[in-house]
Every structure is written in structure tokens, then in C-alpha cells.
């Protein structure tokens, strides 16, 4: 319902005049609404136009060596970092699905996948066994202190991000549904053009 300011009630009661003022007032509201949408669009473009890069965070290799995640990501490759944990069934399903396409993606798109375990000190000892059981061919990194997880504001796995050849994070995805790996391949195709 259109709310009419009190001063409009003081206007002439002739129907034509009243209709004219209502029309004028509603067009002002419409114009304000369009201006607000335009302003919000501009702000969102400015906010998201800035490149998002991988933060500096220490992680560990499976051998226990501490390294910075920025050293792991190679600038000449498309890099996928998949946050996972041994207790997360969708995470294992996602990594199994990626594993099926990994050799093809490496060859076609120069992709490297990094499986980043967020298991804590109680469960990290089981990571190697899970990786071997599934036969995942990609590199596994440990974030037991959850330094990268916190820096990236990741609340729950599975969470995936794609980093382009320039080091910019160009895609983020939370959760896993069968077929997400095909959407991921479409991203690689677009990045390779």
C-alpha cells in the first residue's frame, strides 16, 4: 500500500488532481528505488573488483615440515585448494570425484589440486591412512592449527577455492553435490581461454 504524506491530504479533492499527485509521488518513489539499486550495484562492483589473493599462513607437509601456503601455490598453474577433514563424508566424496578427473585436468588445463586437511591434533594421525585408502594422487597439506582456515573465513568443510595463474582467488565453493566437479571444469575452460 502506498503511504501518502499528510500534506497530500490538504490538496484539492478533485479526482484528476488527486490522481496526478499520486502519480507524481509514486514516480518519485520509483526513482528513489532505482537510484538505491544503482548505488548498491556500484558499491558491490567496487568491493568485488579488488583481487582477492591467498593470505600468508603456515601449514605443514605430510612429513611435518612447516611451510607458507603461498610457497605451495605455483604462479604458472591453476590451483585448487580443497579444505577437508577425515570425519567429513562430503569432503571425501568431493576429493574422490576430483581424483577421477585429475590426470585429465593436469594435462588439459595445467591444474594442481591441493587437499588441505583441517584435522586437529587428535585426528591428524589418521590423515595419511585415509589418503592412501582413497588413492588420491594430489598433494596433501595439513592445517592442524587452522591458520589458513581462519584467515580465509572457512567455517566448515568441504570448502574449495580456485586460484588462477596470477595468484588471484577466482572461485570459492562451499559444500559438495555430485556434479560440482563438472562445474569446476567449466571454470578451468573459461580460465584457459
C-alpha positions as a Markdown table, in Angstrom:
| # | Residue | x | y | z |
|---|---|---|---|---|
| 1 | Unk | 0.0 | 0.0 | 0.0 |
| 2 | Unk | 1.3 | 3.4 | -0.9 |
| 3 | Unk | 1.7 | 5.7 | 2.1 |
| 4 | Unk | 0.8 | 9.3 | 1.3 |
| 5 | Unk | 2.3 | 12.2 | 3.3 |
| 6 | Unk | -0.1 | 14.2 | 5.3 |
| 7 | Unk | 0.3 | 17.3 | 3.2 |
| 8 | Unk | -1.2 | 15.5 | 0.2 |
| 9 | Unk | -4.5 | 15.3 | 2.1 |
| 10 | Unk | -4.7 | 19.1 | 2.0 |
| 11 | Unk | -4.7 | 19.1 | -1.8 |
| 12 | Unk | -7.8 | 19.7 | -3.9 |
| 13 | Unk | -10.2 | 16.8 | -3.8 |
| 14 | Unk | -10.9 | 16.8 | -7.5 |
| 15 | Unk | -10.2 | 13.3 | -8.6 |
| 16 | Unk | -8.0 | 14.3 | -11.5 |
| 17 | Unk | -5.8 | 16.5 | -9.4 |
| 18 | Unk | -5.5 | 13.8 | -6.7 |
| 19 | Unk | -4.6 | 11.1 | -9.3 |
| 20 | Unk | -1.9 | 13.5 | -10.7 |
| 21 | Unk | -0.3 | 14.0 | -7.3 |
| 22 | Unk | -0.4 | 10.3 | -6.5 |
| 23 | Unk | 1.2 | 9.5 | -9.9 |
| 24 | Unk | 3.9 | 12.2 | -9.3 |
| 25 | Unk | 4.6 | 10.9 | -5.8 |
| 26 | Unk | 4.8 | 7.2 | -6.9 |
| 27 | Unk | 7.2 | 8.1 | -9.7 |
| 28 | Unk | 9.5 | 9.9 | -7.1 |
| 29 | Unk | 9.4 | 6.7 | -5.0 |
| 30 | Unk | 10.2 | 4.6 | -8.1 |
| 31 | Unk | 13.1 | 6.9 | -8.9 |
| 32 | Unk | 14.5 | 6.7 | -5.4 |
| 33 | Unk | 14.3 | 2.9 | -5.6 |
| 34 | Unk | 16.1 | 2.8 | -8.9 |
| 35 | Unk | 18.8 | 5.2 | -7.6 |
| 36 | Unk | 19.3 | 3.0 | -4.5 |
| 37 | Unk | 19.6 | -0.2 | -6.7 |
| 38 | Unk | 22.2 | 1.6 | -8.9 |
| 39 | Unk | 24.2 | 2.9 | -5.9 |
| 40 | Unk | 24.2 | -0.6 | -4.3 |
| 41 | Unk | 25.3 | -2.2 | -7.6 |
| 42 | Unk | 28.2 | 0.3 | -7.9 |
| 43 | Unk | 29.4 | -0.4 | -4.4 |
| 44 | Unk | 29.3 | -4.1 | -4.9 |
| 45 | Unk | 31.3 | -3.8 | -8.2 |
| 46 | Unk | 33.9 | -1.7 | -6.4 |
| 47 | Unk | 34.2 | -4.1 | -3.5 |
| 48 | Unk | 34.4 | -7.2 | -5.6 |
| 49 | Unk | 36.6 | -5.7 | -8.3 |
| 50 | Unk | 39.5 | -5.9 | -6.0 |
| 51 | Unk | 41.6 | -9.0 | -6.4 |
| 52 | Unk | 41.5 | -11.5 | -3.6 |
| 53 | Unk | 44.7 | -13.3 | -3.1 |
| 54 | Unk | 45.8 | -16.2 | -0.8 |
| 55 | Unk | 46.8 | -14.9 | 2.6 |
| 56 | Unk | 50.1 | -15.8 | 4.3 |
| 57 | Unk | 49.5 | -18.8 | 6.6 |
| 58 | Unk | 51.7 | -21.6 | 7.8 |
| 59 | Unk | 50.7 | -25.1 | 7.1 |
| 60 | Unk | 52.6 | -28.4 | 7.3 |
| 61 | Unk | 53.5 | -31.1 | 4.7 |
| 62 | Unk | 52.6 | -34.7 | 5.4 |
| 63 | Unk | 56.3 | -35.1 | 6.5 |
| 64 | Unk | 55.8 | -32.4 | 9.2 |
| 65 | Unk | 57.7 | -29.6 | 7.6 |
| 66 | Unk | 56.2 | -26.1 | 8.2 |
| 67 | Unk | 55.8 | -24.1 | 5.0 |
| 68 | Unk | 53.8 | -21.0 | 4.0 |
| 69 | Unk | 50.8 | -21.7 | 1.8 |
| 70 | Unk | 51.9 | -19.0 | -0.6 |
| 71 | Unk | 55.1 | -21.1 | -1.3 |
| 72 | Unk | 52.9 | -24.1 | -2.2 |
| 73 | Unk | 50.9 | -22.4 | -4.9 |
| 74 | Unk | 52.7 | -22.1 | -8.2 |
| 75 | Unk | 52.0 | -19.0 | -10.2 |
| 76 | Unk | 52.1 | -20.8 | -13.6 |
| 77 | Unk | 49.3 | -23.2 | -12.7 |
| 78 | Unk | 45.6 | -23.1 | -11.9 |
| 79 | Unk | 45.5 | -24.3 | -8.3 |
| 80 | Unk | 42.5 | -25.9 | -6.5 |
| 81 | Unk | 42.7 | -25.9 | -2.7 |
| 82 | Unk | 40.1 | -28.2 | -1.1 |
| 83 | Unk | 39.6 | -27.9 | 2.6 |
| 84 | Unk | 38.6 | -31.3 | 4.1 |
| 85 | Unk | 38.7 | -33.5 | 7.2 |
| 86 | Unk | 38.7 | -37.2 | 7.8 |
| 87 | Unk | 35.3 | -37.0 | 9.6 |
| 88 | Unk | 33.7 | -35.2 | 6.7 |
| 89 | Unk | 32.0 | -37.6 | 4.3 |
| 90 | Unk | 31.1 | -35.0 | 1.6 |
| 91 | Unk | 34.8 | -33.9 | 1.7 |
| 92 | Unk | 35.9 | -37.5 | 0.8 |
| 93 | Unk | 33.3 | -37.7 | -1.9 |
| 94 | Unk | 34.4 | -34.4 | -3.4 |
| 95 | Unk | 38.1 | -35.5 | -3.4 |
| 96 | Unk | 37.2 | -38.9 | -4.9 |
| 97 | Unk | 35.3 | -37.1 | -7.7 |
| 98 | Unk | 38.2 | -34.7 | -8.3 |
| 99 | Unk | 40.6 | -37.7 | -8.3 |
| 100 | Unk | 38.7 | -39.2 | -11.2 |
| 101 | Unk | 39.3 | -36.1 | -13.4 |
| 102 | Unk | 42.7 | -35.0 | -12.0 |
| 103 | Unk | 45.0 | -36.5 | -14.6 |
| 104 | Unk | 42.9 | -35.1 | -17.4 |
| 105 | Unk | 42.8 | -31.6 | -15.8 |
| 106 | Unk | 46.5 | -31.6 | -15.3 |
| 107 | Unk | 47.1 | -32.3 | -18.9 |
| 108 | Unk | 44.4 | -30.0 | -20.4 |
| 109 | Unk | 44.4 | -27.0 | -18.0 |
| 110 | Unk | 47.7 | -27.3 | -16.1 |
| 111 | Unk | 45.8 | -27.7 | -12.8 |
| 112 | Unk | 47.2 | -28.7 | -9.5 |
| 113 | Unk | 45.0 | -29.9 | -6.6 |
| 114 | Unk | 46.0 | -29.5 | -3.0 |
| 115 | Unk | 43.9 | -31.3 | -0.4 |
| 116 | Unk | 44.2 | -29.2 | 2.7 |
| 117 | Unk | 43.3 | -31.2 | 5.8 |
| 118 | Unk | 41.9 | -29.2 | 8.7 |
| 119 | Unk | 42.1 | -32.2 | 11.1 |
| 120 | Unk | 43.3 | -31.2 | 14.5 |
| 121 | Unk | 46.0 | -32.9 | 16.6 |
| 122 | Unk | 43.6 | -35.6 | 17.7 |
| 123 | Unk | 42.8 | -36.9 | 14.2 |
| 124 | Unk | 45.7 | -35.7 | 12.1 |
| 125 | Unk | 47.5 | -39.1 | 12.6 |
| 126 | Unk | 44.7 | -40.7 | 10.5 |
| 127 | Unk | 45.0 | -38.4 | 7.5 |
| 128 | Unk | 47.8 | -40.5 | 5.8 |
| 129 | Unk | 45.7 | -43.7 | 6.1 |
| 130 | Unk | 42.6 | -42.0 | 4.6 |
| 131 | Unk | 44.7 | -40.6 | 1.7 |
| 132 | Unk | 46.3 | -44.0 | 1.0 |
| 133 | Unk | 42.9 | -45.8 | 1.2 |
| 134 | Unk | 41.4 | -43.5 | -1.3 |
| 135 | Unk | 44.5 | -43.3 | -3.5 |
| 136 | Unk | 44.3 | -39.6 | -4.0 |
| 137 | Unk | 47.0 | -38.6 | -6.4 |
| 138 | Unk | 47.3 | -34.9 | -5.4 |
| 139 | Unk | 49.4 | -33.2 | -2.7 |
| 140 | Unk | 48.0 | -33.2 | 0.8 |
| 141 | Unk | 48.8 | -30.4 | 3.2 |
| 142 | Unk | 47.9 | -30.1 | 6.9 |
| 143 | Unk | 46.4 | -27.1 | 8.6 |
| 144 | Unk | 46.2 | -28.5 | 12.1 |
| 145 | Unk | 46.4 | -25.0 | 13.7 |
| 146 | Unk | 43.6 | -23.9 | 11.2 |
| 147 | Unk | 45.7 | -20.8 | 10.4 |
| 148 | Unk | 44.7 | -20.8 | 6.7 |
| 149 | Unk | 41.1 | -21.8 | 7.5 |
| 150 | Unk | 40.7 | -18.9 | 9.9 |
| 151 | Unk | 42.4 | -16.4 | 7.5 |
| 152 | Unk | 40.1 | -17.5 | 4.7 |
| 153 | Unk | 37.0 | -17.4 | 7.0 |
| 154 | Unk | 36.2 | -21.0 | 6.2 |
| 155 | Unk | 33.6 | -22.3 | 8.8 |
| 156 | Unk | 33.0 | -25.8 | 7.6 |
| 157 | Unk | 34.4 | -28.2 | 5.0 |
| 158 | Unk | 34.1 | -29.1 | 2.3 |
| 159 | Unk | 35.3 | -25.7 | 1.0 |
| 160 | Unk | 37.1 | -25.2 | -2.3 |
| 161 | Unk | 38.8 | -22.3 | -3.9 |
| 162 | Unk | 40.4 | -21.9 | -7.3 |
| 163 | Unk | 43.5 | -19.7 | -7.7 |
| 164 | Unk | 44.4 | -18.5 | -11.2 |
| 165 | Unk | 47.8 | -18.4 | -12.8 |
| 166 | Unk | 48.3 | -14.9 | -11.5 |
| 167 | Unk | 47.7 | -15.9 | -7.9 |
| 168 | Unk | 44.1 | -14.5 | -7.6 |
| 169 | Unk | 41.3 | -16.4 | -5.9 |
| 170 | Unk | 38.7 | -16.5 | -8.7 |
| 171 | Unk | 36.2 | -19.1 | -7.4 |
| 172 | Unk | 35.1 | -20.3 | -4.0 |
| 173 | Unk | 32.6 | -23.0 | -3.3 |
| 174 | Unk | 31.1 | -24.4 | 0.0 |
| 175 | Unk | 29.7 | -27.9 | 0.2 |
| 176 | Unk | 29.6 | -30.7 | -2.2 |
| 177 | Unk | 27.0 | -32.1 | -4.5 |
| 178 | Unk | 27.8 | -34.8 | -7.1 |
| 179 | Unk | 28.5 | -32.9 | -10.4 |
| 180 | Unk | 30.3 | -30.0 | -8.8 |
| 181 | Unk | 33.5 | -31.3 | -10.4 |
| 182 | Unk | 31.9 | -30.7 | -13.8 |
| 183 | Unk | 31.1 | -27.1 | -12.9 |
| 184 | Unk | 34.7 | -26.8 | -11.7 |
| 185 | Unk | 35.9 | -28.0 | -15.1 |
| 186 | Unk | 33.8 | -25.3 | -16.8 |
| 187 | Unk | 35.7 | -22.7 | -14.7 |
| 188 | Unk | 39.0 | -24.2 | -15.9 |
| 189 | Unk | 37.8 | -23.9 | -19.5 |
| 190 | Unk | 36.9 | -20.3 | -19.1 |
| 191 | Unk | 40.2 | -19.5 | -17.4 |
| 192 | Unk | 42.2 | -21.2 | -20.2 |
| 193 | Unk | 40.7 | -19.0 | -23.0 |
